[in-house]
């Protein structure tokens, strides 16, 4: 890891190698399926655990996946 840097770091916070772990639930929902092309929406909410001198907080992520399912290979 590299040291934190930038003009947005408050002078009272010591410059160090930041570290944070996150845990939380994830929900995957299919929103449509057209033939072999499904669309999925993922919601993920994470709480920081064990932060070491970090400015990070809770995080909500929403993502969309559009996939194409290939044929299964059979022998």
Number of C-alpha atoms within 10 A of each C-alpha: 7 7 8 13 10 7 6 6 13 10 8 6 10 11 15 14 13 15 14 15 11 14 12 12 9 13 10 13 11 13 12 12 12 8 8 11 12 15 16 15 15 14 14 15 15 16 15 16 13 10 14 13 15 18 11 13 12 12 12 11 10 12 10 14 11 13 12 11 9 8 7 6 5 4 3
